[in-house]
Amino acid sequence: MTTHRTRILVLLCTAVAVAAGCSRRPPSRSAQVHQLKKSELSVAEQKYGVAPIPDKSVTYQPDVIVVGGGADAVRSLSSSGITWTIDAHAPRAAELAEGKIIFLTNLAVGRVLDVRKDGDNLAVTLGPVTLTDIIRQCDIRIDAMPIDFTDAIAFTVPDLPGRVAPAASAELRPSNGIESHVERVSYAPQSGSAPPPVRDVSNLVNFKVVPTADARGIGVRGTSDGGGLKMTFEALVRIQKPTLDAKIRITDGGGLQEAMLTLGGAAGLTLVFDAGTDVGLKANVNGRLQATPDFVMHIAAVGPVPIALTIRQQLIIKTALGVRNSTLKARGDYLFHGSFGVGYDGKQWGLYGPVGFSPKTTLIQTTEGVSLGAMGVNMTHQMRVVAGVGALGFAAGPHFALNTGVGIYQGSDLVQPPCRQATLHIGMSGGIGYLMPKPVTDAINFILGELHIHYRVAGAGSIDSKPMTIIDQSSKLAGCPADQG
């Protein structure tokens, strides 16, 4: 009798557990606006994002299809990051068609460029969209919300389009924001494939770049040890007790009325590099690296639209090590305080950055090296923060970028004392929408061509502010000609 009752209890408990799992209910979450911790997210949500919640407080555009099931409806994401394979039986999935906009999660969102049936699944290839492409009316506000970078979720794909690309010389000055802009998003049917993206950037492919987002702040570390070039570098934007403020107000018939994004807690900047070569000119590089992974933090309780706070970083590196056995290194450590932010009041954009800039250790003080010929290194680091929806280069919403450019030059040791010069430029850019560097756009369009999808994406769909310069300073030591620098 006891055994029989025990079996019944086991069967009942198993049935309840299965029913709970089949319900796919997300973990219980506080109604207060806050960053969702990993413990509050299911495994699928950590990989694919958080689903929107139907609510009358937000009106979507007529061609938006809010597909049900959220992250649990995602079967996989392609290695390029542009094709989502989803459950064909998910609510409203059957309505997906070219030209529609899918909103499945805050990462799985975009213009549908192609839909292909694959058994019980749909392979949906997406292009970028802007917030006003998705939303007709909303009022989203986040006020002084604490952010914990240590709980950020790494998000990447194995074959990120345009991760490594040659850098145009104009890109080396960060006041223009690294990327070109402004272009409304558009899709034009085309035939044939775009030319393949240029991938040969000499020894740049030997770079190993690791982005970080932790208690210290946001930055990258990297090394290269190949082709005769040995280099280590670090760029760290120090942030203490970070907070997030955001606002997105779109009115029916009036479009974008207000937009704002502020990251508080700015504390300083550290820049370090050490470069050397034993082969001379053949080791030099000139290219752009998209640091992977991105970091994503999901924001809960801001209405039915789940916000993804995305951090993207990239580097542009150019070396000019002229002869064998050249070495060059420097370190800069700077203090500032305040916030990074961008705002739009319905008429114009404004940028604001940290204040109280002061050096602890300057680049010119620490520059040293050995070379029989002149040599130099240029490095630009960009930290871009986006509050909105979409993944990778398609992330769209209010955004700002802190662009830090460093230039170090040292003359030949045959002239004593050798001329040494250092340049530091810190600027900001911002706006609302999405921005992709041209190499990324070219790579995505090449993939679309290879898939025989007759659409091409634009590199930008953004309303942008004018760039702002925070610091622009150059210095040199004795040994440089009076008219040099």
HELIX and SHEET records of a PDB file:
HELIX    1   1 THR A    2  SER A   23  1                                  22    
HELIX    2   2 LYS A   38  GLU A   40  5                                   3    
HELIX    3   3 VAL A   43  TYR A   48  1                                   6    
HELIX    4   4 GLY A   70  ALA A   73  5                                   4    
HELIX    5   5 ALA A   93  GLU A   95  5                                   3    
HELIX    6   6 LEU A  131  ILE A  134  1                                   4    
HELIX    7   7 PHE A  149  ASP A  151  5                                   3    
HELIX    8   8 SER A  169  LEU A  172  5                                   4    
HELIX    9   9 PRO A  174  ASN A  176  5                                   3    
HELIX   10  10 SER A  202  ASN A  206  5                                   5    
HELIX   11  11 GLY A  280  ALA A  283  5                                   4    
HELIX   12  12 LEU A  363  THR A  366  1                                   4    
HELIX   13  13 LEU A  392  PHE A  394  5                                   3    
HELIX   14  14 LYS A  438  GLU A  450  1                                  13    
SHEET    1   A 3 HIS A  34  GLN A  35  0                                        
SHEET    2   A 3 ASN A 286  ALA A 300 -1                                        
SHEET    3   A 3 ILE A 153  PHE A 155 -1                                        
SHEET    1   B 3 HIS A  34  GLN A  35  0                                        
SHEET    2   B 3 ASN A 286  ALA A 300 -1                                        
SHEET    3   B 3 VAL A 164  PRO A 166 -1                                        
SHEET    1   C 7 HIS A  34  GLN A  35  0                                        
SHEET    2   C 7 ASN A 286  ALA A 300 -1                                        
SHEET    3   C 7 ILE A 307  LEU A 321 -1                                        
SHEET    4   C 7 MET A 375  GLY A 388 -1                                        
SHEET    5   C 7 GLY A 397  GLN A 410 -1                                        
SHEET    6   C 7 ARG A 420  LEU A 435 -1                                        
SHEET    7   C 7 ALA A 460  ASP A 464 -1                                        
SHEET    1   D 7 HIS A  34  GLN A  35  0                                        
SHEET    2   D 7 ASN A 286  ALA A 300 -1                                        
SHEET    3   D 7 ILE A 307  LEU A 321 -1                                        
SHEET    4   D 7 MET A 375  GLY A 388 -1                                        
SHEET    5   D 7 GLY A 397  GLN A 410 -1                                        
SHEET    6   D 7 ARG A 420  LEU A 435 -1                                        
SHEET    7   D 7 MET A 468  LYS A 476 -1                                        
SHEET    1   E 5 THR A  59  TYR A  60  0                                        
SHEET    2   E 5 ILE A 135  PRO A 146 -1                                        
SHEET    3   E 5 LEU A 229  THR A 251 -1                                        
SHEET    4   E 5 GLY A 217  GLY A 226 -1                                        
SHEET    5   E 5 PHE A 207  ALA A 213 -1                                        
SHEET    1   F 6 THR A  59  TYR A  60  0                                        
SHEET    2   F 6 ILE A 135  PRO A 146 -1                                        
SHEET    3   F 6 LEU A 229  THR A 251 -1                                        
SHEET    4   F 6 GLY A 255  THR A 277 -1                                        
SHEET    5   F 6 SER A 326  TYR A 344 -1                                        
SHEET    6   F 6 TRP A 349  TYR A 352 -1                                        
SHEET    1   G 6 THR A  59  TYR A  60  0                                        
SHEET    2   G 6 ILE A 135  PRO A 146 -1                                        
SHEET    3   G 6 LEU A 229  THR A 251 -1                                        
SHEET    4   G 6 GLY A 255  THR A 277 -1                                        
SHEET    5   G 6 SER A 326  TYR A 344 -1                                        
SHEET    6   G 6 VAL A 355  THR A 361 -1                                        
SHEET    1   H 6 THR A  59  TYR A  60  0                                        
SHEET    2   H 6 ILE A 135  PRO A 146 -1                                        
SHEET    3   H 6 LEU A 229  THR A 251 -1                                        
SHEET    4   H 6 GLY A 255  THR A 277 -1                                        
SHEET    5   H 6 SER A 326  TYR A 344 -1                                        
SHEET    6   H 6 GLU A 368  VAL A 370 -1                                        
SHEET    1   I 6 VAL A  64  VAL A  66  0                                        
SHEET    2   I 6 ILE A 101  PHE A 103  1                                        
SHEET    3   I 6 VAL A 109  ASP A 118 -1                                        
SHEET    4   I 6 ASN A 121  GLY A 127 -1                                        
SHEET    5   I 6 THR A  83  ASP A  87 -1                                        
SHEET    6   I 6 VAL A  74  LEU A  77 -1                                        
SHEET    1   J 2 TYR A 187  PRO A 189  0                                        
SHEET    2   J 2 TYR A 455  VAL A 457 -1                                        
END                                                                             
